[in-house]
């Protein structure tokens, strides 16, 4: 065996691996920060701080851009978990903000993210819509209840129709199962609350007679 040739090959591989490792180490903290900004944006949305939520999402997008640029020479790193998770969280925050404010929901291309991350973010947004809906009800505000429930139903119908292997959708089937449970509980809760409100109004009207 030609030892010097083998050592030369090993050195080439070592350089490639070192370059990938450096790219990963640069992208990883950027993705973590993007996730944090997206999570903060969701919390701001629940507090009705919509301008702040938009600013936080813009920051998350900028961080994602930097992370994607860091791995631009290593395309296989673009499909790693930390990139996908950051994209999914950013999609969730962006879609939640759009849905609760009644704005057109952005497309995957507008957000600059992969289709699977978009779909999983859309599914996770359903949980945030439930929380937003229930928070409104607790404040005796039913103005968006039916609209949000309808959006949740539309999302579930889209997700359940994405019948592709998990290797392609990054576990969308599990997300869809969770969405179905959230949708069923929300519909049940809202129906019960509306019936209670109707009964209360009837009793109040009887007392006035």
C-alpha positions as CSV (number, residue, x, y, z in Angstrom):
1,X,0.0,0.0,0.0
2,X,1.2,3.5,-0.9
3,X,1.4,5.1,2.6
4,X,2.1,8.6,1.4
5,X,-0.9,8.5,-0.9
6,X,-3.1,7.3,1.9
7,X,-1.9,10.1,4.2
8,X,-2.6,12.6,1.4
9,X,-6.1,11.3,1.0
10,X,-6.6,11.4,4.8
11,X,-5.5,15.0,4.9
12,X,-7.9,16.0,2.1
13,X,-10.7,14.4,4.0
14,X,-9.6,16.0,7.3
15,X,-9.8,19.5,5.6
16,X,-13.2,18.8,4.3
17,X,-14.5,17.6,7.7
18,X,-12.9,20.6,9.4
19,X,-14.6,22.9,7.0
20,X,-18.0,21.2,7.6
21,X,-17.4,21.3,11.4
22,X,-16.6,25.0,11.3
23,X,-19.7,25.8,9.2
24,X,-21.9,23.8,11.7
25,X,-20.4,25.5,14.7
26,X,-21.1,28.9,13.1
27,X,-24.7,28.0,12.0
28,X,-25.8,26.3,15.2
29,X,-25.9,29.3,17.6
30,X,-27.5,31.4,14.8
31,X,-30.3,28.8,14.6
32,X,-30.7,28.8,18.3
33,X,-31.1,32.6,18.3
34,X,-33.5,32.4,15.4
35,X,-35.6,29.9,17.4
36,X,-35.5,32.2,20.5
37,X,-36.6,35.2,18.4
38,X,-39.5,33.2,16.8
39,X,-40.6,32.0,20.2
40,X,-40.6,35.5,21.6
41,X,-42.6,36.6,18.6
42,X,-45.3,34.1,19.4
43,X,-45.4,35.3,23.0
44,X,-45.7,38.9,21.7
45,X,-48.5,37.9,19.4
46,X,-50.5,36.5,22.4
47,X,-49.9,39.8,24.2
48,X,-51.3,41.6,21.1
49,X,-47.9,43.3,20.5
50,X,-48.1,42.7,16.8
51,X,-45.5,45.2,15.7
52,X,-43.0,43.8,18.2
53,X,-43.8,40.3,17.0
54,X,-43.2,41.3,13.4
55,X,-39.8,42.9,14.4
56,X,-38.8,39.7,16.2
57,X,-39.7,37.6,13.2
58,X,-37.6,39.9,10.9
59,X,-34.7,39.3,13.3
60,X,-35.3,35.6,13.2
61,X,-35.3,35.7,9.4
62,X,-32.0,37.6,9.3
63,X,-30.4,35.1,11.7
64,X,-31.7,32.2,9.5
65,X,-30.1,33.9,6.5
66,X,-26.8,34.1,8.2
67,X,-27.1,30.4,9.3
68,X,-27.9,29.3,5.7
69,X,-25.1,31.4,4.4
70,X,-22.7,29.7,6.8
71,X,-23.5,26.2,5.4
72,X,-23.9,27.3,1.7
73,X,-20.8,25.3,0.7
74,X,-22.1,22.2,2.5
75,X,-25.6,21.5,1.2
76,X,-26.0,18.4,3.3
77,X,-26.0,20.6,6.4
78,X,-29.0,22.5,5.2
79,X,-31.1,19.4,5.9
80,X,-29.9,18.9,9.5
81,X,-32.1,19.1,12.5
82,X,-31.0,22.5,13.8
83,X,-31.7,24.2,10.4
84,X,-35.1,22.5,10.1
85,X,-36.1,23.3,13.7
86,X,-35.2,27.0,13.2
87,X,-37.2,27.1,10.0
88,X,-40.2,25.4,11.6
89,X,-40.2,27.8,14.5
90,X,-40.0,30.8,12.2
91,X,-42.8,29.4,10.1
92,X,-44.9,28.8,13.2
93,X,-44.4,32.4,14.4
94,X,-45.1,33.9,11.0
95,X,-48.2,31.9,10.4
96,X,-49.6,32.5,13.9
97,X,-49.2,36.2,13.5
98,X,-50.8,36.3,10.1
99,X,-53.8,34.1,11.2
100,X,-54.6,36.0,14.4
101,X,-54.3,39.4,12.6
102,X,-56.4,38.4,9.6
103,X,-53.5,39.0,7.2
104,X,-52.9,36.7,4.2
105,X,-50.8,33.8,5.2
106,X,-47.3,33.8,3.7
107,X,-46.2,31.1,1.3
108,X,-43.1,28.9,1.9
109,X,-41.2,30.9,-0.8
110,X,-42.0,34.2,0.9
111,X,-40.6,32.9,4.2
112,X,-37.7,31.3,2.4
113,X,-38.1,27.9,4.0
114,X,-38.5,24.3,3.0
115,X,-42.0,22.8,2.4
116,X,-41.7,20.3,5.2
117,X,-40.7,22.9,7.8
118,X,-43.6,25.1,6.6
119,X,-46.1,22.3,7.0
120,X,-44.9,21.4,10.4
121,X,-44.9,25.0,11.5
122,X,-48.4,25.4,10.2
123,X,-49.4,22.4,12.3
124,X,-47.8,23.8,15.4
125,X,-49.5,27.1,14.8
126,X,-52.8,25.3,15.5
127,X,-51.8,25.0,19.2
128,X,-51.1,28.7,19.3
129,X,-54.5,29.5,17.7
130,X,-56.2,27.4,20.4
131,X,-54.4,29.3,23.1
132,X,-55.3,32.6,21.5
133,X,-58.9,31.6,21.1
134,X,-59.2,30.5,24.7
135,X,-57.5,33.6,26.0
136,X,-60.1,35.7,24.1
137,X,-63.0,33.7,25.6
138,X,-61.6,34.1,29.1
139,X,-61.8,37.9,28.4
140,X,-65.4,37.4,27.2
141,X,-64.3,38.2,23.6
142,X,-65.9,35.8,21.1
143,X,-65.2,38.0,18.1
144,X,-62.5,35.7,16.6
145,X,-63.6,32.4,17.9
146,X,-65.4,31.0,14.9
147,X,-62.8,32.5,12.5
148,X,-59.9,30.8,14.4
149,X,-61.7,27.5,14.7
150,X,-62.4,27.6,10.9
151,X,-58.7,28.3,10.3
152,X,-57.7,25.4,12.5
153,X,-60.1,23.1,10.6
154,X,-58.7,24.3,7.2
155,X,-55.2,23.6,8.4
156,X,-56.0,20.1,9.5
157,X,-57.7,19.3,6.2
158,X,-54.5,20.5,4.4
159,X,-52.2,18.5,6.6
160,X,-54.2,15.3,6.5
161,X,-54.0,15.4,2.7
162,X,-50.2,15.4,2.7
163,X,-49.9,11.6,2.4
164,X,-46.1,11.3,2.0
165,X,-43.5,9.3,3.9
166,X,-42.1,10.8,7.1
167,X,-38.7,10.9,5.5
168,X,-40.0,13.6,3.2
169,X,-42.3,15.5,5.5
170,X,-40.1,15.3,8.7
171,X,-42.6,13.6,10.8
172,X,-45.7,15.5,9.6
173,X,-48.0,12.5,10.3
174,X,-47.4,12.9,14.1
175,X,-47.9,16.6,13.9
176,X,-51.2,16.0,12.0
177,X,-52.4,13.6,14.7
178,X,-51.7,16.2,17.4
179,X,-53.6,18.8,15.3
180,X,-56.6,16.6,15.1
181,X,-56.7,16.2,18.9
182,X,-56.3,20.0,19.4
183,X,-59.1,20.7,16.9
184,X,-61.5,18.2,18.5
185,X,-60.9,19.6,22.0
186,X,-61.2,23.2,20.8
187,X,-64.5,22.6,18.9
188,X,-65.9,20.8,22.0
189,X,-64.8,23.6,24.3
190,X,-66.2,26.3,22.1
191,X,-69.5,24.5,21.6
192,X,-69.9,24.0,25.3
193,X,-69.1,27.7,26.1
194,X,-71.5,29.0,23.5
195,X,-74.3,26.8,24.8
196,X,-73.5,28.0,28.3
197,X,-73.7,31.6,27.1
198,X,-77.0,31.0,25.3
199,X,-78.4,29.4,28.5
200,X,-77.2,32.4,30.5
201,X,-78.9,34.8,28.2
202,X,-82.2,32.9,28.3
203,X,-82.1,32.9,32.1
204,X,-81.2,36.6,32.2
205,X,-84.1,37.4,29.9
206,X,-86.5,35.4,32.1
207,X,-85.4,37.3,35.2
208,X,-86.2,40.6,33.4
209,X,-89.8,39.5,32.7
